[in-house]
Amino acid sequence: MTLTETEFGLSPYPWQGEHWQGLCTAIAQARLPHGLLFSGIAGVGKAHLALLVAHKLMCTPANSELACGRCKSCQLVKAGSHPDLMLIEPEAPGKAIKIDAVRRVTEFLAKTAQQGGRKVVVLAPAEAMTTAAANALLKSLEEPAGDAYLLLVSHQASGVLSTIRSRCRLLSFGQPPAQQVLPWLTPLVGNRIAPELLLDMAGGAPLAATDLLEGDCLENHQGLMKGLEALALGQMGPLELAAQWLAQDHQQLLGWVQVWLSRLLRALQWGAGGEHENLTWAQRLMGRGDPAILHRYYEKVGRARLAFSSGANPNAQLLLEELALDWQALCRAMAK
């Protein structure tokens, strides 16, 4: 779901209560920073919360916890036509946010609010900005207009220019407790899969879990797990596996790989995997190897994800083939 597709009038997710209360208090006491960076793992609702903040800032009544939905400003936000609210995101998933888009932001923030209130920009994902675009945004953060707010959302804060990060208040979002997520997730799953298993597959990220219910995502995830195992056991060649990966959403696929690798690393370190996590064969194969090798591969997958999201336009086939070849070599080294 994109920023512009998110419905007006929603509430924070059950696991966002503490963050939301802190933000509401800051708004009520007029001490909300002009630059906020919502940072953390994908799929926990960072953009959702940033939009709720934007809607509350736009709302005229100051005494309601959520945007009221009735005032003129709220009606304009609902219609997607509020002149003092700007939403910035890539033109297509995986594409870059370029300097022209950021120039529109700086021009927008420099002008007086048309409705006489606040001006707010929500930009996601921040790591998708090109270097030139990020540099162009610096002035707006260094010299913020009186009642203007810039809300940045990032899945990989390390990919955001350090000078941008240093000028924003960081809000960190980790994996929410399962006991807060499962009551919300269970009714959405139905009988397709156990909600605990689905949440495990998504690395504990609730919205990533619901994404797995869309289309053929579950089948693609299962195919990914089988492919990694087949290559590790010599039942498939790396180029064949890379060809399968090439036909899928690269960002999504590499995100799944990173989630699984992080769980495998923990399993190898602590000696416990979990019956639903596709880890048994990998623990058996790699249990005698050096986890540092696996950690370096995890970091390489992360760099590949960043390359796809940053607008660097890498050669997808070559990059995926390299990752598949490295996976084969890693499994051989860990099995010795």
HELIX and SHEET records of a PDB file:
HELIX    1   1 LEU A    3  GLU A    5  5                                   3    
HELIX    2   2 PRO A   14  GLN A   16  5                                   3    
HELIX    3   3 GLY A   17  ALA A   28  1                                  12    
HELIX    4   4 LYS A   46  MET A   58  1                                  13    
HELIX    5   5 LYS A   72  ALA A   79  1                                   8    
HELIX    6   6 ILE A   99  ALA A  110  1                                  12    
HELIX    7   7 ALA A  126  ALA A  128  5                                   3    
HELIX    8   8 THR A  131  GLU A  142  1                                  12    
HELIX    9   9 ALA A  157  GLY A  159  5                                   3    
HELIX   10  10 SER A  162  ARG A  165  1                                   4    
HELIX   11  11 ALA A  178  VAL A  189  1                                  12    
HELIX   12  12 PRO A  195  MET A  201  1                                   7    
HELIX   13  13 PRO A  206  ASP A  211  1                                   6    
HELIX   14  14 CYS A  217  ALA A  232  1                                  16    
HELIX   15  15 PRO A  238  LEU A  246  1                                   9    
HELIX   16  16 HIS A  250  TRP A  270  1                                  21    
HELIX   17  17 THR A  280  MET A  286  1                                   7    
HELIX   18  18 PRO A  291  SER A  309  1                                  19    
HELIX   19  19 ALA A  316  ALA A  335  1                                  20    
SHEET    1   A 5 LEU A  85  ILE A  88  0                                        
SHEET    2   A 5 LYS A 119  LEU A 123  1                                        
SHEET    3   A 5 ALA A 148  SER A 154  1                                        
SHEET    4   A 5 GLY A  35  GLY A  40  1                                        
SHEET    5   A 5 ARG A 169  PHE A 173  1                                        
END                                                                             
